[in-house]
């Protein structure tokens, strides 16, 4: 009987400690800062086969680009028709897939020539886009992330993104890294790391202070743009209208114990 009571007490204490445990956001270290076109309203960012590709937005100014990482110079570009507001970007085989915001249309380009091959239609807004080797993964500004068949652009499933039960909306630019979905959250300086199977937020990366406010041209010059170099394990981030693109190293947070205040 005494051993049973002791075991219950140990379990209760473990549960109390678990409930009191909170995880701080991951932080970062700047590895290198590169020039970036301050007129580029960055909506999608991809690094593949040694090349940096970018989708820029705004009506009348949207484009698909290949940028030189070292200098920020635009090496190749294709304008998007003026009636479209371009959004997320993802590679698929030898193609690049570019979303539009509210037009429900995706453009598929040859990655090397930027020749438009075909278009797809989808039934939601287009914000961010990435891929996991099986599906294209799309955010639409809500707390939902949708998975599409890359051949037909038919939605095959979706997840609802939550942080400890609370929906996380305004999910924007996406990147698939080490089996997780990284997502910018619009108008914040944080990146959510999301389970692609459950939608649970696994952690946050706090990029506060990455680009000082004094270097931002207007209130919409917010963090947006994640690209991963899988060959050399490099993570790149930038923002809309930012004059710099950063290679960063994520510094994992340590769990911290939050004191439990018991009622007297």
C-alpha positions in Angstrom: 0.0 0.0 0.0 2.8 2.4 1.0 4.6 1.6 -2.3 1.4 2.3 -4.3 1.0 5.7 -2.6 4.7 6.5 -3.2 4.3 5.6 -6.9 1.2 7.8 -7.2 3.1 10.7 -5.5 6.0 10.3 -7.9 3.7 10.2 -10.9 1.8 13.3 -9.6 5.1 15.2 -9.2 6.2 14.2 -12.7 3.0 15.4 -14.1 3.2 18.7 -12.2 6.8 19.2 -13.5 5.8 18.3 -17.0 2.9 20.8 -16.9 5.2 23.5 -15.6 7.8 22.9 -18.2 7.9 25.5 -21.0 10.2 25.7 -24.0 11.8 29.0 -25.0 12.0 29.9 -28.7 15.1 28.8 -30.6 17.4 31.7 -31.3 19.9 32.3 -34.1 23.4 33.2 -35.1 24.2 35.1 -38.3 26.7 33.2 -40.4 26.7 35.6 -43.4 24.8 38.5 -44.7 24.3 38.9 -48.5 22.9 41.8 -50.6 19.3 41.5 -51.6 17.2 43.7 -53.9 15.4 46.1 -51.6 12.6 46.5 -54.2 11.9 42.7 -54.2 8.6 42.0 -52.4 9.7 38.5 -51.4 6.9 35.9 -51.4 8.7 32.7 -52.1 12.4 31.6 -51.8 14.1 28.4 -53.0 17.7 27.2 -53.1 18.3 24.3 -55.4 21.3 23.0 -57.3 23.4 25.9 -56.3 20.9 28.5 -57.5 18.7 30.9 -55.5 15.2 31.4 -56.9 12.7 34.0 -55.8 9.0 34.8 -56.3 8.2 38.5 -55.8 4.7 39.9 -55.4 2.5 43.0 -55.8 0.2 43.7 -58.7 2.2 45.0 -61.7 5.5 44.1 -60.1 5.4 40.3 -59.6 8.1 38.2 -61.0 10.0 34.9 -61.0 13.8 35.4 -60.6 17.1 33.6 -60.3 19.4 35.6 -58.0 23.1 35.5 -57.5 23.6 34.7 -53.8 26.9 36.5 -53.4 25.9 39.8 -55.0 22.1 39.8 -54.9 22.1 40.5 -58.7 19.1 39.2 -60.7 20.6 36.7 -63.2 17.3 35.7 -64.9 13.7 36.9 -64.6 10.3 36.5 -66.0 7.5 39.0 -65.3 4.2 37.8 -64.1 1.1 39.3 -65.9 0.1 42.5 -64.2 -3.4 41.1 -63.1 -1.7 38.6 -60.9 -0.1 39.0 -57.4 2.6 36.3 -57.2 3.1 34.4 -54.0 4.9 31.1 -52.9 7.4 29.2 -54.9 8.5 25.5 -54.9 10.6 23.3 -57.1 9.2 20.1 -58.6 11.6 18.0 -60.7 12.8 20.3 -63.5 10.0 22.8 -62.9 9.2 25.7 -60.6 5.6 26.1 -59.3 4.5 29.7 -58.4 1.3 30.6 -56.6 -0.9 33.6 -57.0 -2.7 35.3 -54.1 -6.4 35.5 -54.9 -6.6 34.4 -58.5 -6.6 30.6 -57.7 -4.0 29.9 -60.3 -0.5 28.4 -60.2 2.1 28.8 -62.9 4.4 25.9 -63.7 7.7 27.0 -65.4 10.7 25.1 -66.8 13.3 25.8 -64.2 16.1 26.5 -66.7 14.5 28.6 -69.3 11.6 30.1 -67.2 9.3 29.1 -70.0 5.7 28.8 -68.9 4.6 25.1 -69.3 1.1 25.0 -67.9 -1.2 26.4 -65.2 -3.2 24.8 -62.3 -6.3 26.0 -60.5 -7.0 25.6 -56.8 -9.9 26.7 -54.6 -8.2 28.7 -51.9 -5.9 31.7 -51.6 -2.2 31.0 -52.3 0.4 32.2 -49.8 3.3 29.9 -49.2 4.5 26.8 -51.1 7.0 24.0 -50.5 7.3 20.3 -51.2 8.2 17.1 -49.3 9.1 14.9 -52.3 5.6 13.5 -52.5 3.2 16.5 -52.4 3.2 20.2 -52.9 2.4 21.9 -49.6 0.4 25.1 -49.6 -0.5 27.7 -47.0 -3.5 30.0 -47.5 -3.2 32.5 -44.7 -5.3 30.5 -42.3 -4.2 27.9 -39.8 -4.6 25.2 -42.4 -1.8 23.7 -44.6 -2.9 21.8 -47.6 -1.2 19.0 -49.5 -1.6 18.7 -53.3 -0.8 16.1 -55.9 1.9 17.7 -58.0 0.6 16.1 -61.2 -3.0 17.1 -60.9 -3.0 19.8 -58.2 -5.8 18.0 -56.5 -5.9 18.5 -52.8 -5.2 15.1 -51.1 -5.3 16.2 -47.4 -4.8 19.1 -45.0 -3.6 19.7 -41.4 -4.8 22.3 -38.9 -1.8 24.0 -37.3 -2.0 24.4 -33.6 0.4 25.5 -30.8 -0.7 23.6 -27.6 -4.2 23.6 -28.8 -4.4 27.2 -30.1 -4.8 27.7 -33.9 -1.9 29.5 -35.6 -3.1 31.5 -38.5 -1.4 33.9 -41.0 0.9 31.1 -42.0 2.9 32.4 -44.9 6.1 31.4 -46.8 7.0 27.7 -46.3 10.1 25.4 -46.5 10.4 21.7 -45.8 13.5 21.0 -43.7 14.5 17.8 -41.9 11.0 16.4 -42.1 9.3 19.5 -40.7 7.5 22.4 -42.3 9.0 25.8 -41.5 6.6 28.6 -41.8 6.8 32.4 -41.5 3.9 33.9 -39.6 3.0 37.1 -41.3 3.8 40.4 -39.5 5.9 38.5 -36.9 9.6 37.9 -36.6 9.1 34.2 -35.8 9.2 30.9 -37.8 7.0 28.0 -36.7 8.4 24.4 -37.0 5.4 22.3 -37.8 4.7 18.5 -37.8 3.5 17.6 -41.3 1.5 14.7 -40.0 -0.3 16.3 -37.0 -0.1 20.1 -37.6 1.4 20.5 -34.1 3.9 23.3 -33.7 7.1 21.6 -32.6 8.9 24.8 -31.8 9.6 28.4 -32.8 12.6 30.3 -34.1 12.7 33.9 -32.9 14.4 36.1 -35.5 13.8 39.4 -33.6 16.5 41.9 -34.4 17.7 40.2 -37.6 17.2 43.3 -39.7 17.0 46.5 -37.6 13.9 48.6 -38.0 16.0 51.5 -39.3 16.8 49.4 -42.4 13.1 48.7 -43.2 11.5 50.9 -45.8 7.9 50.5 -44.7 5.6 48.6 -42.3 5.2 45.8 -44.8 9.0 45.1 -44.9 8.5 42.0 -42.7 10.2 38.7 -42.4 9.2 36.4 -45.3 11.4 34.0 -47.2 13.0 30.7 -46.1 15.3 28.7 -48.3 17.4 25.6 -47.4 20.6 24.3 -49.1 20.3 20.6 -48.3 23.7 19.8 -49.8 25.6 22.1 -47.5 23.1 22.4 -44.6 22.6 26.1 -45.0 19.5 28.0 -44.0 18.7 31.3 -45.7 16.1 33.9 -44.6 15.0 37.3 -45.8 12.0 39.6 -45.9 9.8 41.6 -48.1 11.7 44.7 -49.4 14.8 43.8 -47.3 18.2 45.0 -48.5 19.8 41.8 -47.1 19.5 38.1 -47.1 20.9 36.2 -44.2 22.5 32.7 -43.8 21.7 31.8 -40.2 22.4 28.9 -37.8 19.6 28.0 -35.5 20.5 27.7 -31.8 18.2 25.3 -30.1 16.5 26.5 -26.9 16.9 24.7 -23.6 13.9 23.6 -21.6 13.3 25.8 -18.6 11.2 25.1 -15.6 8.5 27.6 -14.8 7.8 27.7 -11.0 4.5 26.4 -9.9 2.7 28.6 -7.4 0.5 26.6 -5.2 -2.5 28.0 -3.4 -2.2 28.2 0.3 
